C-alpha cells in the first residue's frame, strides 16, 4: 500500500500565508511538509495535495506544473493531464494530483497554481518537492577466485537500480571490513582500501590471511541489498617447482634440437626440391 500523504490540519480554518502574501484563496499542502519522501518499488502511487480552503469563485482554474533540471512542463492544463504523466496521473478532489506507478524519474518539484478571478487575491500557488527513493536490488559482485601471495587484487561491486545512488560496504566471512585496513588493528596484516562510492575493494598486496568468502552490501535511504558470497583463495607460489619445470622444458627442447641435427647429418631429412632435381637430371642423362 502506498503511504498516504494527507492529514487534517487543525488550523485549516485560518487564513494561510503563501510566498509572503495574504489572500482569500488558501492553498495548503497536507501534511505541511512540502518535501515528501516516497520509498517505493514499482506500482506504488503518491498523492500530492493542493487544497483550496476558501474561495468566492465557483470554478477556479487549476494548473499543475513539473519543474526538473531547470525545465518547466505542464502536468495538468486546460482540464487535461499532459506530458510524461499522461497515462499515469489524474486530478482528484478537484485540485490534488495523484500519480500512479511512481519511478525515480518522477523526482521533481510540482507546482499547483490556482486562479480565481472573483477573489480579492486572484492567484496563488504552492510548490511540492517530491523525492522518490528506490531500494537497491542485489548488486553484481566480481571477486577473483585465486590470487598468489604478494600480488594485487581488486574486488568490484555495482548496483544501478537504487535511487539515490547507494554506498557500498564489503564483508569477509560475514565480518565488516573497514574503509582502510590500517585504521583497525585487527587488519594490520592486510593492505586494502574500500571505496564506498564506487564499490571497489582494492588490495595492494594480498597474503594468506586475506583468503575468505567475500560479499558486498549496497545501501541508500530506502534500504539495502547484498550480493552472493564468493570465495577468494590466496596461494603460495612454488618457486622451486616453477624453476624445475623451466629446466625440464629447456632440457626437452635441447634434446629435440640435438636429435634433428643428427638426423640431418645422417641424411634422414632430404630436401624435396633437391630430390626432384636429381631425379630429372638422371632421367635426361639416360635418354
LOZAKOL-749572 format. One record per residue: residue number from 1; residue in one letter; x, y, z of N, C-alpha, C, O in turn. Coordinates in pm, whole numbers, plus 50000, padded with zeros to 5 digits. Each point is the difference from the previous one (the first is absolute). Layout:
! LOZAKOL-749572
NODE   num   residuo     n_u     n_v     n_w    ca_u    ca_v    ca_w     c_u     c_v     c_w     o_u     o_v     o_w
NODE   NUM         A       X       Y       Z       X       Y       Z       X       Y       Z       X       Y       Z
...
This chain:
! LOZAKOL-749572
NODE   num   residuo     n_u     n_v     n_w    ca_u    ca_v    ca_w     c_u     c_v     c_w     o_u     o_v     o_w
NODE     1         X   50084   49881   50000   49916   50119   50000   50088   50125   50000   50094   50009   50080
NODE     2         X   49879   50087   49832   50079   50122   49999   49971   50085   50123   49888   50000   50050
NODE     3         X   50212   50072   50000   49975   50085   50116   49909   50114   49963   50022   50066   49898
NODE     4         X   49876   49960   50182   49912   50114   49973   50067   50125   50053   50062   50000   50106
NODE     5         X   49924   50105   49818   50067   50124   50034   49900   50109   50033   50025   50117   49971
NODE     6         X   49860   49847   50089   49902   50101   50040   49963   49979   50145   49966   49890   50042
NODE     7         X   50040   50219   50034   49952   49999   50138   49927   50130   50023   50027   50099   49933
NODE     8         X   49881   49902   50161   49921   50120   50026   50081   50100   50080   50060   49965   50102
NODE     9         X   49944   50160   49853   50072   50106   50069   49904   50070   50097   49898   50053   49955
NODE    10         X   50130   49948   50175   49909   50062   50097   49984   50150   49980   49908   50059   50056
NODE    11         X   50180   50005   49867   49988   50144   49977   49937   50030   49866   50017   50109   49946
NODE    12         X   49909   49795   49998   49947   50016   49864   49898   50112   49990   49971   50045   49889
NODE    13         X   49973   50002   50221   49902   50106   49994   50065   50138   49992   49931   50100   49980
NODE    14         X   50201   49907   50036   50070   50127   49999   50046   50034   49859   50013   49912   49914
NODE    15         X   50012   50218   50064   50061   50040   49875   50145   49952   49998   50063   49986   50105
NODE    16         X   49989   49990   49774   50134   49946   49989   50087   50097   49921   49956   50056   49899
NODE    17         X   50165   49962   50145   50093   50086   49930   50081   49914   49904   50065   49904   50041
NODE    18         X   49929   50130   49831   50074   49924   49900   50090   50097   49924   49953   50098   49943
NODE    19         X   50180   49873   50057   50098   50081   49929   49992   50147   50044   50021   50090   49919
NODE    20         X   49950   49932   50208   50006   50134   50056   49879   50086   49976   50005   50121   50025
NODE    21         X   49881   49821   49925   49881   50080   49971   49880   49943   50074   49992   49879   50024
NODE    22         X   49915   50209   50013   49875   49955   50059   49891   50004   49895   49998   50090   49916
NODE    23         X   49912   49814   50087   49895   49999   49900   49882   49918   50045   50005   49934   50104
NODE    24         X   49888   50070   49819   49880   49924   50033   49998   49862   49936   49918   49916   50038
NODE    25         X   50170   50059   49863   50020   49862   49955   50108   49941   50088   50112   50051   50004
NODE    26         X   49855   49845   50063   50096   49942   50092   50035   49859   49954   49920   49908   50018
NODE    27         X   50198   50074   49922   50045   49873   49946   50099   49940   50098   50093   50068   50044
NODE    28         X   49887   49808   49990   50085   49943   50103   50036   49856   49967   49914   49920   49963
NODE    29         X   50216   50049   50050   50047   49862   49986   49973   49927   50130   50039   50047   50107
NODE    30         X   49895   49841   49884   49974   49917   50117   50078   49870   49987   49979   49929   49902
NODE    31         X   50108   50036   50191   50036   50075   50120   50086   50121   49966   50038   50017   49885
NODE    32         X   49995   50071   50216   50073   50122   49973   50137   49978   49936   50052   50092   49937
NODE    33         X   50007   49787   50077   50129   49972   49937   49989   50012   49848   49925   49927   49937
NODE    34         X   50151   50166   50008   49995   50019   49855   50110   49923   49928   50020   50018   49880
NODE    35         X   50048   49897   50190   50106   49920   49938   49977   49852   50032   50081   49939   50070
NODE    36         X   49811   50003   49881   49973   49860   50035   50101   49906   49939   50044   50018   49886
NODE    37         X   49994   49880   50191   50085   49895   49950   49914   49876   49981   49922   49964   50087
NODE    38         X   50093   49971   49798   49922   49881   49972   50096   49884   49981   50079   49999   49906
NODE    39         X   49914   49902   50184   50080   49880   49987   49918   49901   49919   49893   49957   50044
NODE    40         X   50155   50006   49839   49911   49933   49907   50066   49886   49924   50122   49999   49980
NODE    41         X   49797   49906   49980   50033   49904   49896   49908   50034   49883   49934   50103   50002
NODE    42         X   50061   49811   49899   49910   50023   49888   49855   49993   50047   49969   49934   50099
NODE    43         X   49945   50132   49830   49854   49995   50016   49947   50081   50117   49879   50005   50020
NODE    44         X   50207   50059   50056   49950   50086   50107   49952   50133   49944   50041   50041   49891
NODE    45         X   49871   50024   50183   49949   50131   49959   50016   50100   50111   50026   49964   50115
NODE    46         X   49957   50163   49851   50013   50107   50099   49896   50107   49969   49966   50023   49884
NODE    47         X   49986   50041   50221   49905   50111   49985   50067   50129   50044   50049   50010   50113
NODE    48         X   49952   50090   49799   50051   50132   50032   49879   50090   50025   49923   50028   49909
NODE    49         X   50062   50017   50214   49878   50071   50041   50015   50150   49982   50099   50060   50044
NODE    50         X   49803   49999   49892   49991   50145   49982   49856   50036   50035   49910   49981   49918
NODE    51         X   50067   50072   50200   49865   50018   50052   49960   50148   49998   50070   50085   50056
NODE    52         X   49818   49945   49879   49945   50136   50005   49911   50008   50125   49900   49929   50009
NODE    53         X   50137   50156   50085   49927   50005   50127   49876   50089   49991   49901   49975   50069
NODE    54         X   50104   50129   49847   49884   50088   49987   50016   50083   49874   50110   50045   49968
NODE    55         X   49782   49975   49961   50001   50083   49881   49856   50043   49967   49904   49930   50031
NODE    56         X   50085   50187   49906   49868   50045   49955   49980   49974   49851   49894   50030   49945
NODE    57         X   50208   49914   49990   49990   49968   49857   49946   49860   49984   50059   49905   50053
NODE    58         X   49829   50077   49876   49938   49866   49989   50093   49895   49936   50007   49887   50048
NODE    59         X   50063   50151   49845   50086   49904   49930   50139   50060   49981   50032   50049   49891
NODE    60         X   50050   49948   50211   50136   50052   49983   50079   49914   49901   49975   49880   49986
NODE    61         X   50120   50182   49945   50082   49927   49903   50117   49932   50071   50073   50063   50077
NODE    62         X   49943   49808   49896   50105   49921   50065   50106   49963   49895   49966   49955   49890
NODE    63         X   50159   50063   50145   50110   49956   49915   50107   49933   50087   50029   50045   50111
NODE    64         X   50029   49847   49836   50114   49936   50065   50118   50003   49903   49984   49975   49881
NODE    65         X   50134   50056   50172   50121   50001   49920   50109   49917   50067   50003   49985   50122
NODE    66         X   50086   49961   49795   50113   49921   50048   50129   50075   49967   50022   50039   49886
NODE    67         X   50061   49981   50216   50125   50074   49982   50116   49905   50031   50013   49953   50113
NODE    68         X   50069   50020   49786   50112   49908   50017   50114   50041   49908   49979   50030   49883
NODE    69         X   50142   49970   50172   50120   50034   49924   49985   50134   49928   50047   50017   49887
NODE    70         X   49888   50078   50179   49986   50132   49944   49892   50013   49893   49981   50108   49944
NODE    71         X   49947   49784   50028   49894   50001   49900   49864   49992   50067   49980   49922   50093
NODE    72         X   49925   50158   49860   49864   49999   50052   49905   49946   49892   49997   50052   49889
NODE    73         X   49927   49844   50145   49904   49942   49907   49864   49990   50067   49991   49995   50123
NODE    74         X   49903   50002   49797   49865   49987   50053   49971   49855   50037   50036   49907   49928
NODE    75         X   49899   50075   50187   49947   49870   50040   49848   50000   49984   49943   49904   49947
NODE    76         X   49992   50203   50098   49855   50014   49983   49974   50141   49947   50033   50100   50065
NODE    77         X   49906   49906   49815   49977   50129   49935   49878   49987   49909   49983   49899   49933
NODE    78         X   49932   50205   50066   49875   49995   49923   49917   49876   50037   49943   49933   49914
NODE    79         X   50052   50039   50216   49920   49889   50054   50043   49864   49946   49918   49908   49993
NODE    80         X   50210   50077   49970   50051   49872   49949   50139   49973   50058   50078   50092   50024
NODE    81         X   49952   49778   49997   50135   49960   50036   50088   50011   49876   49959   49962   49890
NODE    82         X   50163   50090   50128   50091   50023   49889   50134   49931   50024   50027   49951   50110
NODE    83         X   50056   50047   49787   50140   49962   50012   50024   49854   50035   49922   49912   49963
NODE    84         X   50189   50065   50110   50041   49862   50026   49912   49930   50103   50017   49880   50023
NODE    85         X   49890   50191   50040   49907   49937   50094   49863   49976   49937   49903   49974   50071
NODE    86         X   50089   50035   49798   49871   49993   49930   49917   49878   50039   49880   50013   50022
NODE    87         X   50182   49870   49988   49926   49877   50031   50021   49952   50143   49960   49889   50034
NODE    88         X   50102   50195   50050   50031   49954   50136   49950   50095   50107   50025   49976   50119
NODE    89         X   49906   50130   49845   49957   50097   50100   49855   50041   49977   49946   49985   49891
NODE    90         X   49993   50067   50216   49864   50051   49991   49979   50103   50110   50067   49998   50103
NODE    91         X   49839   50090   49873   49962   50099   50101   49890   49940   50086   49900   49950   49949
NODE    92         X   50118   50056   50182   49900   49947   50092   49957   50111   50095   50078   50090   50032
NODE    93         X   49797   49903   50014   49942   50100   50088   50022   50141   49945   50028   50095   50074
NODE    94         X   49960   49917   49796   50004   50124   49925   50138   50061   49985   50029   50060   49896
NODE    95         X   50058   49928   50205   50127   50073   49996   50124   49915   50024   50108   50038   49954
NODE    96         X   49883   49849   50114   50117   49920   50035   50042   49912   49883   49917   49960   49918
NODE    97         X   50212   50011   50076   50056   49921   49890   50041   49863   50051   50077   49990   50096
NODE    98         X   49872   49905   49842   50036   49863   50034   50084   49942   49886   49959   50005   49884
NODE    99         X   50159   49940   50150   50091   49941   49902   50011   49851   50028   50029   49959   50113
NODE   100         X   49948   49959   49784   50010   49855   50014   50134   49951   49945   50067   50069   49924
NODE   101         X   49969   49808   50117   50122   49935   49950   50121   50093   50009   50072   50022   49903
NODE   102         X   49948   50032   50215   50105   50099   50020   50137   49937   49981   50025   49888   50045
NODE   103         X   50064   50184   49887   50139   49957   49984   50091   50114   50045   49953   50110   50029
NODE   104         X   50176   49861   49977   50094   50104   50044   50005   50117   49903   50042   50110   50038
NODE   105         X   49917   49869   49836   49998   50109   49903   49894   50104   50034   50001   50110   49946
NODE   106         X   49907   49856   50145   49896   50095   50040   50048   50095   50109   49927   50090   50041
NODE   107         X   50196   49890   50007   50056   50094   50097   50010   50138   49936   50066   50017   49898
NODE   108         X   49867   50082   50162   49996   50135   49942   49925   50091   50097   49952   49957   50105
NODE   109         X   50040   50171   49858   49914   50095   50070   49871   50014   49921   50002   50025   49879
NODE   110         X   49885   49960   50190   49869   50012   49935   49932   50126   50054   49992   50021   50121
NODE   111         X   49961   50062   49788   49938   50127   50038   49850   49997   49971   49958   49974   49887
NODE   112         X   49963   50053   50216   49856   50014   49985   49968   50149   49992   50033   50076   50091
NODE   113         X   49903   49965   49800   49962   50140   49981   49848   50010   49989   49937   49925   49925
NODE   114         X   50005   50167   50150   49855   50020   50000   49970   50146   49969   50054   50090   50063
NODE   115         X   49860   49931   49839   49957   50135   49964   49850   50013   50027   49921   49918   49953
NODE   116         X   50040   50184   50125   49860   50024   50035   49968   50147   49978   50020   50082   50090
NODE   117         X   49931   49953   49791   49977   50142   49966   49906   50072   50096   50010   50122   50014
NODE   118         X   49899   49806   50052   49904   50066   50086   50049   50029   50140   49927   50059   50079
NODE   119         X   50196   49900   49953   50050   50019   50136   50086   50125   50011   50049   50054   49901
NODE   120         X   49968   49991   50223   50084   50116   50024   50143   49973   49956   50061   50080   49930
NODE   121         X   49991   49806   50112   50129   49952   49949   49966   49895   49895   49955   49890   50035
NODE   122         X   50067   50141   49839   49943   49915   49895   50094   49894   49946   49963   49929   49906
NODE   123         X   50156   50057   50151   50090   49893   49957   50088   49959   50117   50041   50083   50082
NODE   124         X   49987   49791   49925   50088   49949   50105   50064   49871   49951   49951   49939   49904
NODE   125         X   50156   50020   50160   50072   49878   49958   50071   49939   50119   50021   50066   50102
NODE   126         X   50016   49807   49882   50079   49931   50102   50090   49900   49929   49960   49935   49904
NODE   127         X   50162   50054   50145   50097   49905   49944   50014   49880   50091   50011   50013   50121
NODE   128         X   49987   49870   49819   50017   49875   50074   50122   49929   49942   50006   49971   49881
NODE   129         X   50091   50001   50205   50123   49935   49955   49989   49850   50029   50004   49958   50115
NODE   130         X   49980   49965   49781   49984   49855   50014   50131   49930   49972   50060   50018   49894
NODE   131         X   49985   49902   50200   50119   49918   49982   49960   49853   50007   49951   49953   50102
NODE   132         X   50070   49976   49790   49968   49858   49994   50129   49922   50024   50094   50009   49922
NODE   133         X   49909   49916   50185   50119   49923   50035   49973   49852   49977   49899   49946   50047
NODE   134         X   50191   49989   49882   49982   49859   49962   50106   49915   50069   50119   50031   49995
NODE   135         X   49835   49862   50068   50093   49909   50068   50089   49931   49898   49954   49963   49892
NODE   136         X   50175   50018   50139   50089   49930   49908   49955   49855   49978   49938   49938   50086
NODE   137         X   50097   50009   49796   49984   49857   49974   50135   49933   50031   50098   50068   50029
NODE   138         X   49906   49799   49963   50124   49929   50030   50112   50047   49907   49986   49990   49878
NODE   139         X   50123   50061   50176   50109   50050   49914   50073   49885   49932   49992   49884   50042
NODE   140         X   50081   50151   49852   50085   49902   49931   50142   50012   50055   50060   50107   50002
NODE   141         X   49992   49779   50044   50133   49999   50060   50095   49916   49915   49962   49896   49947
NODE   142         X   50162   50150   50043   50105   49926   49930   50118   49981   50096   50063   50096   50045
NODE   143         X   49964   49777   49985   50105   49964   50095   50094   49901   49933   49953   49896   49952
NODE   144         X   50177   50130   50042   50093   49903   49940   50001   49871   50081   49998   50003   50123
NODE   145         X   50005   49885   49807   49994   49870   50070   50131   49966   50069   49999   49943   50109
NODE   146         X   50114   50092   49829   50130   49965   50059   50102   50109   49965   50007   50047   49887
NODE   147         X   50072   49991   50214   50102   50103   49982   50127   49953   50072   49991   49956   50115
NODE   148         X   50126   50053   49821   50124   49959   50068   50041   50100   50108   49972   50119   49989
NODE   149         X   50094   49832   50113   50048   50085   50109   50089   50111   49945   50084   49976   49914
NODE   150         X   49895   50146   50136   50084   50112   49960   49950   50078   49880   50054   50105   49969
NODE   151         X   49844   49844   49963   49945   50069   49885   49886   50093   50041   49947   49987   50110
NODE   152         X   50015   50106   49802   49887   50088   50025   49871   49932   49957   50002   49907   49919
NODE   153         X   49885   50141   50134   49870   49944   49964   49893   50107   50018   50009   50084   50090
NODE   154         X   49891   49911   49824   49887   50095   50008   49870   49924   49996   49979   49913   49915
NODE   155         X   49931   50120   50179   49866   49944   50004   49902   50113   49968   50016   50112   50050
NODE   156         X   49884   49859   49867   49910   50105   49952   49854   49970   50036   49957   49885   50000
NODE   157         X   49969   50222   50031   49859   49989   50036   49926   50116   49934   50042   50116   50011
NODE   158         X   49846   49853   49919   49928   50107   49929   49850   49973   50002   49955   49887   49986
NODE   159         X   49968   50222   50033   49854   49993   50002   49947   50126   49932   50044   50110   50033
NODE   160         X   49862   49875   49871   49956   50113   49919   49852   50034   50013   49954   50094   49936
NODE   161         X   49971   49833   50146   49855   50022   50007   49959   50090   50116   49899   50070   49990
NODE   162         X   50176   49930   50117   49963   50078   50118   50012   50150   49976   50082   50045   49921
NODE   163         X   49833   50031   50150   50006   50147   49992   49963   50059   50136   49896   49964   50056
NODE   164         X   50187   50125   49997   50125   50049   49941   50108   49891   49994   49985   49892   50057
NODE   165         X   50124   50140   49872   50106   49902   49980   50047   49945   50134   50020   50077   50095
NODE   166         X   49998   49791   49915   50037   49941   50129   50148   50017   50032   50081   50033   49913
NODE   167         X   49952   49945   50213   50138   49985   50042   50024   49851   50025   49906   49923   50018
NODE   168         X   50222   50037   49981   50034   49858   50004   50087   49968   50121   50084   50081   50041
NODE   169         X   49896   49802   50013   50085   49948   50107   50030   49854   49970   49917   49928   49944
NODE   170         X   50203   50027   50095   50044   49864   49973   50012   49919   50129   50028   50054   50107
NODE   171         X   49948   49814   49880   50007   49908   50113   50086   49880   49961   49997   49953   49886
NODE   172         X   50079   49998   50212   50076   49876   49981   49962   49903   50110   50015   50029   50119
NODE   173         X   49938   49857   49840   49954   49900   50097   49899   50060   50096   50004   49976   50121
NODE   174         X   49904   50105   49823   49890   50066   50072   50046   50109   50096   49921   50048   50082
NODE   175         X   50204   49993   49909   50052   50106   50086   50022   50126   49917   50063   49993   49894
NODE   176         X   49887   50124   50151   50018   50122   49920   50146   50042   49992   50075   49987   50097
NODE   177         X   49965   50062   49787   50136   50048   49980   50002   50152   50012   49910   50068   49950
NODE   178         X   50191   49987   50117   50009   50147   50011   50036   50061   49865   50041   49930   49907
NODE   179         X   49944   50201   50083   50033   50069   49875   50148   49989   49968   50040   50001   49883
NODE   180         X   50043   49989   50221   50146   49988   49982   50052   49900   50101   49973   50012   50120
NODE   181         X   50101   49888   49833   50048   49896   50091   50093   50056   50108   50011   49942   50107
NODE   182         X   50054   50169   49865   50092   50057   50099   49927   50068   50115   50061   50035   50101
NODE   183         X   49807   49984   49885   49924   50071   50104   49954   49906   50111   49943   50046   50099
NODE   184         X   50081   49825   49887   49954   49905   50101   50110   49897   50025   50053   49941   49907
NODE   185         X   49980   50040   50221   50110   49910   50034   49974   49857   49956   50094   49924   49976
NODE   186         X   49780   50038   50013   49967   49862   49963   50043   49968   49857   50022   49884   49965
NODE   187         X   49991   50221   49952   50035   49978   49860   50138   50058   49967   50028   50035   49886
NODE   188         X   50058   49975   50217   50130   50064   49980   50089   49922   49905   50092   50057   49941
NODE   189         X   49882   49811   50043   50082   49920   49909   49948   50005   49856   50063   49947   49909
NODE   190         X   49823   50117   50071   49945   50015   49866   50036   50137   49944   50048   50087   50072
NODE   191         X   49928   49930   49799   50029   50129   49935   49891   50029   49898   50022   49988   49880
NODE   192         X   49859   50050   50169   49889   50025   49909   49935   50134   50030   50015   50057   50108
NODE   193         X   49911   49993   49792   49923   50123   50012   49864   49976   49935   49993   49945   49890
NODE   194         X   49899   50095   50179   49864   49990   49946   49954   50138   49955   50007   50097   50076
NODE   195         X   49947   49911   49800   49941   50125   49950   49849   49988   50009   49940   49929   49919
NODE   196         X   49995   50137   50177   49854   49983   50018   49918   50058   49886   49883   49964   49984
NODE   197         X   50174   50126   49937   49926   50061   49890   50000   49913   49875   49899   49992   49930
NODE   198         X   50214   49942   50042   50011   49918   49878   49978   49851   50027   49974   49925   49906
NODE   199         X   50037   50033   50220   49981   49859   50032   50124   49914   49977   49988   49878   49991
NODE   200         X   50129   50183   49998   50123   49925   49974   50074   49971   50131   50019   50089   50083
NODE   201         X   50021   49785   49933   50086   49958   50111   50135   49965   49938   50011   49900   49929
NODE   202         X   50091   50181   50098   50129   49985   49933   50108   49959   50100   50022   50067   50101
NODE   203         X   50046   49821   49869   50115   49952   50078   50127   50040   49925   50013   49970   49881
NODE   204         X   50080   50097   50187   50128   50030   49935   50086   49874   49992   50064   49975   49898
NODE   205         X   49937   49947   50209   50065   49868   50001   49917   49908   50090   49962   50038   50111
NODE   206         X   50010   49843   49842   49920   49907   50079   50092   49903   50075   50112   49973   49959
NODE   207         X   49835   49976   50152   50071   49896   50074   49902   49888   50032   49881   50011   49969
NODE   208         X   50168   49884   50091   49916   49882   50025   49880   50034   50087   49895   49936   49988
NODE   209         X   50119   50164   50100   49889   50037   50087   49884   50066   49928   49892   50016   50057
NODE   210         X   50129   50022   49817   49893   50063   49922   49909   49897   49932   49902   50037   49937
NODE   211         X   50131   49837   50075   49913   49895   49948   49867   50004   50075   49998   50016   50122
NODE   212         X   49892   49968   49807   49870   49999   50067   49886   50015   49903   50019   50007   49878
NODE   213         X   49859   49999   50178   49879   50018   49921   49957   50147   50010   49977   50052   50110
NODE   214         X   50013   50013   49776   49974   50143   49995   49861   50028   49942   49953   49930   49910
NODE   215         X   49982   50173   50144   49878   50051   49938   49989   50150   50029   50068   50053   50088
NODE   216         X   49846   50014   49836   49985   50144   50007   49854   50035   50028   49909   49928   49958
NODE   217         X   50068   50182   50113   49865   50050   50026   49989   50142   49945   50084   50086   50029
NODE   218         X   49812   49938   49890   49970   50133   49947   49888   50060   50084   49898   49935   50023
NODE   219         X   50119   50190   50022   49905   50062   50094   49968   50143   49959   50089   50078   49965
NODE   220         X   49781   49957   50039   49959   50140   49992   49889   50024   50102   49972   49912   50082
NODE   221         X   49965   50203   49914   49899   50034   50101   49877   49910   49994   49926   49989   50098
NODE   222         X   50053   49946   49787   49881   49916   49985   50022   49856   50043   49903   49926   50017
NODE   223         X   50222   50033   50002   50025   49861   50041   50136   49953   49955   50087   50080   49967
NODE   224         X   49932   49789   50031   50129   49943   49962   49980   49864   49934   49893   49940   50010
NODE   225         X   50211   50013   49922   49998   49869   49935   50144   49950   49991   50093   50080   49992
NODE   226         X   49925   49788   50008   50134   49941   49998   50014   49906   49882   49902   49947   49947
NODE   227         X   50222   50033   50013   50028   49901   49896   50033   49867   50066   50018   49993   50122
NODE   228         X   49990   49902   49799   50034   49868   50053   50147   49994   50039   50085   50067   49940
NODE   229         X   49943   49853   50162   50138   49981   50043   50082   49932   49891   49951   49911   49929
NODE   230         X   50174   50131   50059   50092   49937   49905   50135   49977   50069   50046   50083   50078
NODE   231         X   50015   49804   49891   50126   49961   50065   50120   50060   49926   50007   49994   49877
NODE   232         X   50086   50062   50199   50130   50040   49945   50109   49924   50075   50010   50009   50123
NODE   233         X   50072   49917   49803   50108   49923   50060   50133   50069   49971   50027   50039   49886
NODE   234         X   50054   49975   50216   50136   50054   49984   50097   49883   50017   50000   49935   50105
NODE   235         X   50083   50039   49794   50087   49882   50003   50146   50041   49986   50033   50106   49947
NODE   236         X   50056   49804   50105   50145   50023   49991   50050   49958   49863   49956   49900   49943
NODE   237         X   50138   50178   50005   50065   49961   49876   50108   49897   50030   50082   50020   50090
NODE   238         X   49920   49866   49835   50101   49895   50017   50119   50034   49910   50007   49955   49885
NODE   239         X   50086   50124   50168   50113   50046   49920   50086   49882   49953   50043   49997   49885
NODE   240         X   49980   49906   50207   50081   49884   49962   49937   49922   49886   50069   49957   49907
NODE   241         X   49799   50026   50101   49931   49927   49895   50004   50074   49868   50015   49938   49894
NODE   242         X   49973   50194   50111   50005   50079   49876   50137   49990   49934   50011   49980   49879
NODE   243         X   50096   50033   50204   50137   49990   49947   50025   49861   49942   50058   49985   49892
NODE   244         X   49895   49911   50182   50017   49864   49950   49929   49978   49869   50053   49936   49909
NODE   245         X   49827   50117   50079   49923   49986   49877   50070   50067   49882   50003   49946   49890
NODE   246         X   50053   50172   50135   50072   50071   49893   50121   49920   49956   50028   49991   49880
NODE   247         X   50045   49951   50216   50117   49921   49965   49963   49876   49919   50070   49965   49905
NODE   248         X   49820   49969   50131   49955   49882   49927   49966   50037   49855   50039   49931   49906
NODE   249         X   49890   50178   50079   49963   50045   49865   50126   50031   49918   50009   49964   49883
NODE   250         X   50089   50104   50182   50123   50033   49930   50075   49876   49956   50053   49996   49889
NODE   251         X   49953   49900   50198   50068   49875   49966   49930   49930   49884   50065   49951   49908
NODE   252         X   49802   50044   50098   49925   49934   49893   50022   50069   49866   50021   49934   49898
NODE   253         X   49975   50199   50102   50024   50074   49877   50141   49977   49947   50020   49991   49879
NODE   254         X   50078   49999   50212   50138   49975   49957   50012   49862   49935   50066   49985   49897
NODE   255         X   49871   49914   50163   50005   49865   49944   49934   49994   49863   50051   49934   49909
NODE   256         X   49837   50135   50076   49932   50000   49870   50088   50064   49894   50012   49950   49888
NODE   257         X   50051   50164   50148   50089   50068   49906   50117   49912   49960   50036   49992   49883
NODE   258         X   50025   49941   50216   50113   49911   49974   49960   49884   49909   50076   49961   49911
NODE   259         X   49803   49985   50112   49954   49888   49917   49979   50042   49856   50032   49924   49908
NODE   260         X   49915   50194   50071   49977   50048   49863   50132   50020   49928   50014   49965   49883
NODE   261         X   50085   50092   50187   50131   50022   49939   50064   49868   49958   50056   49988   49891
NODE   262         X   49936   49913   50197   50057   49868   49967   49929   49937   49880   50064   49937   49916
NODE   263         X   49806   50080   50077   49925   49943   49888   50041   50062   49868   50010   49931   49899
NODE   264         X   50014   50201   50101   50044   50067   49877   50137   49950   49957   50026   49979   49882
NODE   265         X   50060   50003   50216   50136   49954   49967   49999   49859   49939   50082   49969   49913
NODE   266         X   49828   49948   50131   49990   49863   49949   49916   49991   49873   49982   49892   49944
NODE   267         X   49966   50223   50012   49923   50001   49876   49859   49948   50012   49939   49963   49901
NODE   268         X   50010   50035   50219   49863   49950   50018   49897   50103   49954   49887   49963   49967
NODE   269         X   50150   50164   50031   49912   50105   49949   50057   50050   49869   50110   50055   49998
NODE   270         X   49818   49927   49890   50047   50039   49868   49909   50109   49947   49878   49994   50012
NODE   271         X   50186   50106   49928   49922   50108   49942   49927   49951   49878   50063   49945   49910
NODE   272         X   49804   50074   50084   49919   49950   49889   50044   50056   49866   50012   49925   49903
NODE   273         X   50013   50204   50089   50037   50065   49875   50131   49944   49947   50015   49976   49880
NODE   274         X   50080   50004   50210   50130   49943   49958   49982   49860   49947   50063   49963   49901
NODE   275         X   49852   49957   50163   49976   49863   49959   49935   49996   49862   50038   49917   49917
NODE   276         X   49866   50170   50056   49934   50004   49870   50098   50040   49890   49996   49945   49890
NODE   277         X   50093   50153   50140   50096   50044   49902   50095   49888   49962   50027   49980   49881
NODE   278         X   50023   49946   50217   50090   49889   49971   49931   49893   49916   50062   49942   49912
NODE   279         X   49810   50032   50115   49926   49899   49926   49986   50040   49853   50018   49918   49911
NODE   280         X   49950   50212   50065   49983   50047   49863   50132   49994   49923   50001   49960   49883
NODE   281         X   50110   50079   50178   50131   49995   49932   50036   49856   49966   50052   49973   49891
NODE   282         X   49921   49936   50198   50028   49859   49975   49920   49948   49883   50051   49921   49921
NODE   283         X   49823   50121   50066   49913   49953   49893   50050   50051   49864   50009   49922   49905
NODE   284         X   50023   50208   50085   50048   50055   49873   50137   49946   49963   50033   49991   49882
NODE   285         X   50047   49973   50216   50131   49942   49971   49988   49865   49932   50076   49967   49910
NODE   286         X   49825   49954   50137   49979   49869   49940   49942   50013   49859   50027   49917   49913
NODE   287         X   49892   50189   50067   49940   50018   49869   50110   50035   49900   49972   50021   49882
